[in-house]
Amino acid sequence: MEFKLDHARRIVVTGNGGSGKSHLAQRIAQTFAIPAVDLDQIYWMENSYGTKRDDAVARDLVEKAAAQPAWVIEGVFGALCRIALQTATGLIWLDLPWEECRAGLTQRGLRRSMTDADHAELVAWAAAYWTRQNANSYAGHLRLFETFNGPKMRLKNRADVDQFVAGLR
């Protein structure tokens, strides 16, 4: 199934930490004048890093966002992505190698009241993406990708992502 953004107005972007999900979602949102939803803002408590929101509340927030007519929802959280995929018209998986994800994490630095220790923990967590076996892992994202029946795209390196973004103009 060919992936055409001009028809996909409810797009999920997933991938490892540092893969460029937020950047890509913002570019898509700007191009098509649709809202971008960052699952970090839903998963974690407001103005906090490391304090998880109640699961039921997070699910409800994603369901409300996904009920809107147009959006791009991005994040690493596979269980929350799965909720959004129920109404999604497109899926983009940023399946980038660790070196590129690590560079992305290093480049973006500290975010949302994160400490240096928090950042080091995030980098270690992201490095384990390929060995974890949960919804927030390579295996979890592969399952999302394989089971999504709509238009989907798997970008495997930064050059692919850059080419995709250049095509948004």
N, C-alpha and C positions, 0 to 999 in steps of 0.2 A: 504494500500500500504506500503510495507516494505521500510524502510529508509536505504539505503546503501551508505555510503560516497564514496566508490570506483567508483560509477557511477555518483554521484552528484558532478559536478565540478563548479557549479554556485549556491552558497549557501547563503541564507539570514539568519542572526541570529538577532532576535529581543527580546525585553524584557524591563523591567523597568530599570531605572538607578540603578547601583550597582549590577545588577544580574550576571555580569560576561561575558557580550557579547564580549567585547574587548579581554579578556583572551581566551575565547573559539575560537573566530575567528583567533587569532594569532596561537593557537595550530593547528587548521585545516589547516591554510595557510602553516605553517612550515611542517606539515606532508605530504601534497600533493604538496608542492612547487608551490603554487598559490598565487596571490596577495591578501592581506587583505585591504579592504576599510572601513575606519571608517567614518560613516555618520556625526559625530561631526565635522570632518575636512571639510565636504562639507556644512553643515548647517550653521556653524559659520564662520565668516571672519578669515582669517589666522592670527595667533599670537594674537588672541583676544578671550576673553570670554564674552559672552553676546551681541555681535554685530552680528546680523543675516545677512546672505548673501541674496541677492535678490532671491526670489522664482524661477524665470525663470532660473537664472544662476545655482542654486542648482539642479533643475530638469535636466538641460542639462548635468551637471557633472555626475549625477547618470546614465543618459541614456548612456553616453559615457563609463562609467565604466562597466555597465551591458551589453554592446555590445561586450565586450572582451570574449574570449573563455572559460576562467576559472577565478574564483574569489570567495571570501567570503566577503560579504558586511554585516556590522553589524551596528545596531543603534536602537534607540528608536523612531525615526521619521517615523511614519506609512505611511505618504503620500510618502516619499522617498522610503521606503521599498516596497510599492505597485508598484512603477516604476521598481525597480529591480526584483520583482517577475514576471514581464512579461516575463523575459528570464531565470528565476531561474530554477534549476533542484532539489532544495531541500530547505526546510524551517525548522529552529530550533527556537522554542519559549522557552525562559527561563522564565517560569511562576513560579518564586520563591516567597515565602512569604516575607512580608515586613521586618521582622527581619533579614533575610539573605541579602536582598538588602541594608538595612541600614548599616549592618556590612561591606558590600562591599564598600559602599560610604565612610565610616569612614576609612577603611583600605587604600584605594587609596589616600585619602587626596586631597590636592589642585592640580589642573592640569591647564595647558594652561593659565597662568597669572590670575588665579582665586584668589579672596580674601577670607578671612574668611566669610565675609558677603555673597559673591557669593555662597560659599559652603553651608552655612546655607539655602539659598534660594533654591539651588538644592535639598537638603535633603527634604525640605518642599514640593517642587514640586513632587519629587519622592514618597513621602508619600501619595500624593493625586492620585496616579496611578489608584487606584480602584474606585475612585469617579468621576474623570474627564470623560467626554464623547466626547473625540476627537480622532483623529488618533494616538495620542501618549499615549494612555491610555490602561488599561486592555481591555475595550470594543473594542477599535480600533484594538488591537493585536488579540483579539479573532476573530474579523471579518476577519482579514488577514488569520489567521490560518484556519478558517472554509471554506473560499472561495478558498484557494489555492488547486489546483487539483493534484499537484505533491507529491512526497514523503515528509513527514513532521514528525517532532518529537516535543513533548512537554515535557520538563524536568521541574519537579515541586519542586526540592530541590537541595541543593548543592551536596548531595551524588549522585543523579542521574547525575549531570553534571560531577562530578569527575569520576564516573564509565564510562560515555561516553568518556571522555578525555583519560582515561586509555586504552580504547579499540582502540584508534587511533594508538597505537604503532604497 
